[in-house]
Structure formats: C-alpha cells, structure tokens
Amino acid sequence: MEVTEIVSYFLNDDANTLEVSFRTTLDSEDEVRNDTISLKEAKDFGYDLLTESFDFFDDDDEFEEDDNMIDIDEDELMGFLNEYYTINSKRLPKADFF
C-alpha cells in the first residue's frame, strides 16, 4: 500500500489538525480515503508540513492583511502519510466512494 495521490487537504489551525483526502495503490478512481491527523504526529515523525509562502509578485492584493500565507508541502505530506500508514497500518481509513 502506498499513497499515490493527495485529493484535498484542509489545515484546521484551531484544532492543530490536518484533514486530508487521498488515494492509495489499492483504490480505484472512484474511491477516496479521509483522515484527520494531528500536526503533532507529523512533527513526531520528523516532518515539517507547514511552509510559509512569500508572494512578492502579486500586486493585486494590496489590501490583504497578511502577505505571508501558510502552505502545506504536498511532497512532505505524501511522504509522511506513506510512513505513517506503514507504521500504523491499523489506522489506515477505509476507502469511500468519491
């Protein structure tokens, strides 16, 4: 089993969790797996999923309060999920139809 595609993700700052939808090598195109993982668990595995985005070239958002946005590094996320579910195979969510 290997995570092959990140379908979507949402960073919940208040709960310090990441809600992620993904597909594995076991899933068809009609299936997706959903999980909510604490960012602390990613840190415990040695992954820093959050990166700051500095958008110096976008002048259209002059009135935006925060120019530094937090992004998720999708390559890091996929690497973390693969390691996380290899070690914690019982935590792998069941596939649902998309």
C-alpha positions, 0 to 999 in steps of 0.5 A: 500500500502506498499513497499515490495521490493527495485529493484535498487537504484542509489545515484546521489551525484551531484544532492543530489538525490536518484533514486530508483526502487521498488515494492509495495503490489499492483504490480505484478512481472512484474511491477516496480515503479521509483522515484527520491527523494531528500536526503533532504526529507529523512533527513526531515523525520528523516532518515539517508540513507547514511552509510559509509562502512569500508572494512578492509578485502579486500586486493585486492584493494590496489590501490583504492583511497578511502577505505571508500565507501558510502552505502545506508541502504536498511532497512532505505530506505524501511522504509522511502519510506513506510512513505513517500508514506503514507504521500504523497500518491499523489506522489506515481509513477505509476507502469511500466512494468519491 
